[in-house]
Amino acid sequence: MGLAATAADGVFATRLAAQGFTGPSGTLEWLASKIKPVKDGFAVDLELAQYRLPRVAFKRFPVQIELQAVVEAGASLSAKIKGRAQDIRTITVETYPGIIERVADPAKFKPQTKGTADHSLPVCLAMALLDGDVTVAQFENDRWRAQDVMALVEKTSVKPAAALIAKLPKGRGANIEIVFVDGQSLRDTVEVPEGDSERPLSRSSLERKFMNFSVPVVGKAGAERVMSLVDGLEELKDVRELTLALKGAGKPNPI
């Protein structure tokens, strides 16, 4: 799990609660009282409409959060370069300086592990361009090491996007420009990636992501069964029906 310490605390708290362990009420209010300087009138807002949960980002692709726009643009351009990948002369990516520092440093152009590959802008973009998508299977099956992927990586350069920075200073967008040996070019811009709180993940994208992860574990019919149960969760009389469907045959993930 990401953010391991937080995840461990959550699992530990859940196990304690399952055994009947309770804690003091007013914990958040107590914490707020310790803020220095003290904020007069501070109160914990329990209004559901104010919760941040509906406003969080949900990644469309199983890669680093700041690569979502790059991969989306690459997947969009994929159909237009079918059969022409070998004719690409240059690929230029424009994005934010902080993003470049984290996902396009020299090590990301020659990843040695899966953990580096799924944080690599040039590698993830190359797979999106060639395959039309980026999925967990590509990392598990070492697709990121393939010769055609690395050939595009070598043609990729990354620089700051002045126009994007001026328009959305705190954004995660990207511009992609592909130039072919004959001088023709393709370009795509994703200012706000799908899955961002300002552009929520579509139902079709959410289903596709779920199926990519679940089919290898519970099969296509099992995955569709889980989706059906979740859609009708409020009317579900026994939650064990859902937990059994999630378990499937109990086989390990074969990806």
Salt bridges, closest charged atoms under 4 A:
GLU66 OE2 - ARG102 NH2 2.65
GLU72 OE2 - ARG199 NH2 2.83
GLU94 OE2 - LYS159 NZ 3.77
GLU94 OE1 - ARG187 NH2 3.48
ASP105 OD1 - LYS108 NZ 2.78
ASP118 OD1 - HIS119 ND1 2.63
ASP131 OD2 - ARG143 NE 2.96
GLU140 OE2 - LYS114 NZ 3.01
ASP142 OD2 - ARG145 NE 3.55
ASP148 OD1 - ARG143 NH1 2.76
GLU177 OE1 - ARG187 NH1 3.94
ASP182 OD2 - ARG84 NH2 3.76
GLU191 OE2 - LYS167 NZ 2.99
GLU194 OE1 - ARG60 NH1 3.19
GLU207 OE2 - ARG203 NE 2.53
GLU224 OE2 - LYS220 NZ 2.60
ASP231 OD2 - ARG203 NH2 2.78
ASP238 OD2 - ARG240 NH2 2.97
GLU241 OE2 - ARG225 NH2 2.26
